[in-house]
């Protein structure tokens, strides 16, 4: 008995959840919240900021490196002790006494130093900067395409919610009709016009519709929860669309793929980044020219500056050989550059193929929409005729049940076809968006 109660409770759960408060929401509101709150978009924004940070780091190719330090030392080393005195400008004639030179007393040295290093010519760094900029632009395009995809996914999820509510409405109407037919069948059975088997057939139909309605209500809850996830929002109830599921207007889609589409541009920028990295690796074979300078303050007491001095100059460095490490790195970056170009061409070809398939899918959806609309009208008229004849005792129960079942199925097929048509149109717009 307990098991039976548990099974009954589980069966009633969708209806119990469905009965909670509904939250009306329009498609525009959903799209706005997805743009503002979706976690995938927030993750993409952080990726763009990270790429921008990598690009900003390359400012070091042009800007100086400035450091400041303060150090303290004490020594009795003869050479260092004499050098400390020279830097502090306290050398006297007595300091040249051989005994003091060879065995000096401890001397303290506090140094404040400001040092500047200025890159002048670093060709590899310049191309690395270009690669970082291309990578940053690629992540921006990826974020834009993610936004386009989420708009499509939101459109689809909202239409699924609309379709789920339409299914519930159709099945509730079908259930009311089935219950009315069951009432008529029971009356006819009592009057001796129908057999027990006919009444059981109507009861089976009522049970079937009840089961379908239960699943339809579960689909409403599933679609509502998915929309809530897309919006990244806690919803205190079941979402209910305020916009109706209607046939969307058609568009003239582009015949060819646009190179200005965000995801294709992202791959082009990525290929450009590999190209600049390849050039940067080749530039490592060239010398580097850097300037440097420092200003120093000396004293035998902390944070004092009784003596000072400066130093400046330039260095030309050329790393001639690193055990073929640079050769291997250049070979790798060249292969990655060619690979990125091949992947770009392959992606364009696959995208054009997907566009061609989407056009055919949309054309099929248009044709199917016309057929299902006609079939819906025919099944509606057939049900009306058979219902009237059944009330007059001129129609078999099985024929009425068949007509009723067919009409509800055609209604569900029609709304599902509207969904397929609208999604095919939205997907085509997604593929042809510049």
N, C-alpha and C positions, 0 to 999 in steps of 0.2 A: 504493500500500500504506500509506503514511504517512497519507494522507487518511482511509483506512478505519479506521485505528487511532484517529485523532483523533475521528472520528464515534462510534466505539464507546465511547471514554472519556467523551465528553460525555453519551452515553446512560446511562452507568453512574453519573454524578455524583450524581443524587438518591438512588440506592441506597447509594452510599458515604457520603454525608452522613447519611442516615437510619440507617445502621448505627452512628453514633457514640453516645456515652453518652446515655441518656435521663434527664431530670430530672423526677421525679414532683412534681406540684403540685396542690393543691386549689383550688377556686373561691374559698373564703374567703381563702386565702393570696394569691391574685392580687388580689382586691379590696382587701385590706389594703395591699399594696405599691403599688397604683395610687393609693390615697388618700394614702399617705405620700411617694411618690417621683415621681409624674407631673409632667412639666414644665408642662403646661397649667395644672394646679392651682397650681403655684408661681408662674407668671406672673400668674394671677388674684389670688393673695395679694399680690403686689407692686402690682398695680393698686388693690387695696383700701387698701393702705398709702399709696399716692400720693394717693388721694382723701381719706383721713383727714388727710394732710398739708395738702391744700388747705383742708380744714375748720378745722384748727388755726390756719392763718394768719389766719382771720377773727376769732380772739380779739382781734386788734388793735382791733376795734370797741369793746371794753370796757376793755382793759388799756392802761396808759400806755406811752408810748415814752420810754425813758430813755437818754440819751447822756452820755458823759464825754469831755472833751478837754483837752489841754494844748498851748498854742501859745506861740511866742516871736516877738517882733518888735522891730525897732529903727527909729527914725525921727528926722528933723529937721524934719518937717512941723510948722509952728507950731501948728495947731489940734490935731493928734493928739498932739504932745508935751505940750501943756498938759493934754489929756484923760488921757494916761497918768499924769501926776503926780497929777491929781485922784483917779484910781482907786487909785493906790498910797498916797494920803493923805500926800503929802510936799510939798504946795504950801506955800511960805513967802511972806512979804511981798516978798522980793527977786524972786520969780518974776513979779511984776506990773510989773517994769521993762520999758518998751516995747522996749528993745533986745533983751532976752531973749525977750520975747513974739514979736517979729518974726523974730529970728534965733537960735532956741534951739540948744543943743548936742544931740548925739545922745543919745537916751534909750532904754533897753532896757525891754521890757515882756514879762513872762511871765504867762500867764493859765491858771489851772485852772478849768474850767467844768463844772458838772453841770446838765443841762437835762432837764426833764420836760414832755411834752406828753400831755394827757389828753383823749381824745374824750368829749364829753358827749351830744350828740344828732347822730347820723349815720344817718338813716333808711335811706338806700340801702345802707349797710354792714350793717345788721341783716338786710335781705332777702337780700343777697348771702350772708350767713352761713347763712340758711335754705336757700338754693339749694345751697350747698356741702354741707350736711348731707344733703340729699335725694340729691345725686350720690353721696355716700359710701355711703348705704344702698342705692342702685341697684347699685353695684359689688359690695356684699356679696351681694345677691340674684343677681347674674350669676354670682358665684363658686359659690353654692349650686347654681344650675342647671347650671353646668359640671360640678360633682361628680355630679349626677344623670345627665347625659349620658354621662360617662365610666363610670359604673357600668353603664349600658345597653350601651355599646360594649364594655366588658370582658366582660359577660355574653354578648354576641354572639360576641366573639372566642374565648371559652372554649368555647362551643358549637360553633363552627366547628372548633376543634381536636378536640373530641370526635367530631364528624362525620367529620373527616378520618381519625382512627384507626379508626372504624367501617368506613369505606370500605376502608381497607387490610385490615382483618380479613376483610371479605366477599370482597374480590378474592383474597386469599390462599387462602381456602377454595375459591373458584371455580377458581383456578389448580390447586390440588391435585386437584379433581374433573376438570378438563380434562386434566391429565396422566394421571390414572387411565383416563379414557376413551380417551386416545391409546394407552395401553398395551394396553387391551382391543381397540382397533381394529387395532393392529399384529398382535396374536395372531390375530384373526379374518381379517385379510388373508393371513397366512401359511397359515392353514388353508383359504383359498379361500372364506370366507363373505362377505368384503367386497371391493369394488373399490378401486383406487388412489385414485379421486376421493373416496371416503368418508374414507380416511385423510388425504388433503390437507385436507379440510374440517375435520377435528378439529384438525389442525396449525394451520390458520388461526385457529381458536377459541383455541388455546393462546397464539398470538402476540397476539391481540386482548386477552386478559386480562392478559398480561404488560405490554402498553402501558398499559392502564388502571391497573394496579398502580403502574407507574412514576409516572404523573401523580398518583395518590393519595398516594404518598410525598412528592412535591414539595409537595402541598397541606398535608401535615403540617408540613413545614419552614416554609412560608410563614405558616401560622397560628401556629406557635411563635415565629417572629421578630416577628410583629406583637404578640403578647402581651408579649414582652420589651421592645418599644418602649413599650407602654402602661405597663409597670412601671418603665421607665427603668432597666433593669438588664441587665448583661452575664450571659448564661446560658451556662455551659460545657457545652452539649449541646442536645438537642432536648427541649422540654417535653412531658410526658405527663400528661394529666389523671387524677387519682385518682377523680374523681366520674364516674359513668356517665351516658350520654345517655338520660334517661328522660322520659316524658311528664310535664310539670309540672302541678301542680294548678290548677284554674280559680279565678277570682275574680269577685265581683260588682262590675263597674266602674260608676263614677258615670255618670249619664245626661247631666249637664251639665258644662260646664267650670268648674273652681274658680278663683275670683279670687285665692286664696291661693297659687297655684302660683308658684314662685320667679321664673320668667322674666316672668310677667305683673306681679308685684309690682315687678320691676326696671324695667319700662316705665312703671308708674305713678309710681314715684319719679323717673324721668327726666322725665316730664311735670310733676311737681311742681317739679322743679328749674327747668324752663323758665318755669313760672308765677312762681316767686319772682324769677327774673332779670328778668322783665317788670315786676314790682312795683318791683324795685330801680331799674330804669331810669326809672320814673315818679317815684320819690322823689328823683332827682337834681335835680328842679326846685325842691326845698325847700332852705332854708338849713341850714348846719351850725354847730353850736356846739361849740367846743373850748376847753379851759383850757390854760394854759402857765405855766411857772415855771422860774427858773434861779438857781443859787447860784454866785458867781464868787470866786476867790481871785487877788490880784494881787501882783506883786513885780518888782523889777528884776534878780533873780537866779533861776536855774532851780530849780524845785521848792521854792520858798519861798512863804510866805503871810502877809505882814505886813499886808495889807489885804484886805477882803472886802466883798461886797455881794450883794443878791438882787433878784429881779424876779419878779412874778407878775401874772397877768391872765387875761382871757377874750376870745375873738374870735367874732363872729357873721359868717359869710361867706355870700354868696349870689351864685352865678354866674348872672347874669341871661340871658346869651345867648352861645352858642358857634357862631354861624353856622349854625344849624339842625342841628348835629351830634347833639345829644341827641334831637331830634325823629326823625331817621332811625334812631338806635339803638333808641329805644323802639318804633318801627314794626317794626323787624326782630325784636326780642325778642317782640313780640306775635304776629307771624306764626309764629315758631318754636314758641311755646306752643300755638297752635291746631293747627299741624302735628303736634306731639307727641301731642295728644289724638286726632287723626284716625288717626295710626299705631297708637295703642293700640287703638282700636276695630277697625281693620282686622286687627291681630294677633290679637285675641280671636276675630273671625269666622273667620279662617284656622285658628286652633287648634281651634275647635269642629268645623270641617270635617275637619281631620286626625283628630280623635278619632272622628268618625262613620266615617271610612274605616277606622280601626284596628279598630273594633268589627266591621265587616263582614269585614275581613281575618282577624280571629280566628275568627269564625263559619265562614268558608270553610275555615280551617285545621282546625277541629274536624271538619267534615264530611269533608274530604279524608283526615284521619287514620283515620277509621273505614273508609273505602273502601280505602285502601292496606293497612291491617292485614288486611282480608278477602282482598284480592288476594294478599298475601304468603302467607297460609295455603293458599290454593288452588294457587298456583304451587309451593309446597313439596310438597304432596301429589301434584301432577301429575309433578314431577320424580322423586319416590320411585317412583311406579308405572312411569314410563318407564325408569328406571334398572334396575329389576328385570326388566322385559321385555327390555331390551337385553342384559342378561347371559345371558338364556335364548335370545337370537337371535330374539326375537319383535318387535323394534322397529327401525325404521330409524335410521341414524346421524343423519340430518338432524333427525328428530323429537326425538331425545335432546338434540342440540345446541341446538335451539330451546327445549326445556324448561329446560335448564341456564342458557341465556342469560336467559330470562325470569325465572327464580328469582333470579339475582344482581341483575338490574335491579330487581325488586320489593323486594329487600332494601335496595338503595341508595335507592330511592324512599321506602320506609318511614322509614328513618333521616333522610332529607332532609325528609320531612313532619313528623317529630318536631321537627326543628330549626326549621322554619317555624312550627309550632304554639307552641313554647316562646318563640321570638323575638316572635311576635305578642302573646303574653301579656305578656312583659317590656315591649314597646313600649307596650301598653295601660296597664300600671302606670306607666310613665314619663309618659304624657300625663295621667294622672289623679292624679298625686302632688301632695299639698298642700305 
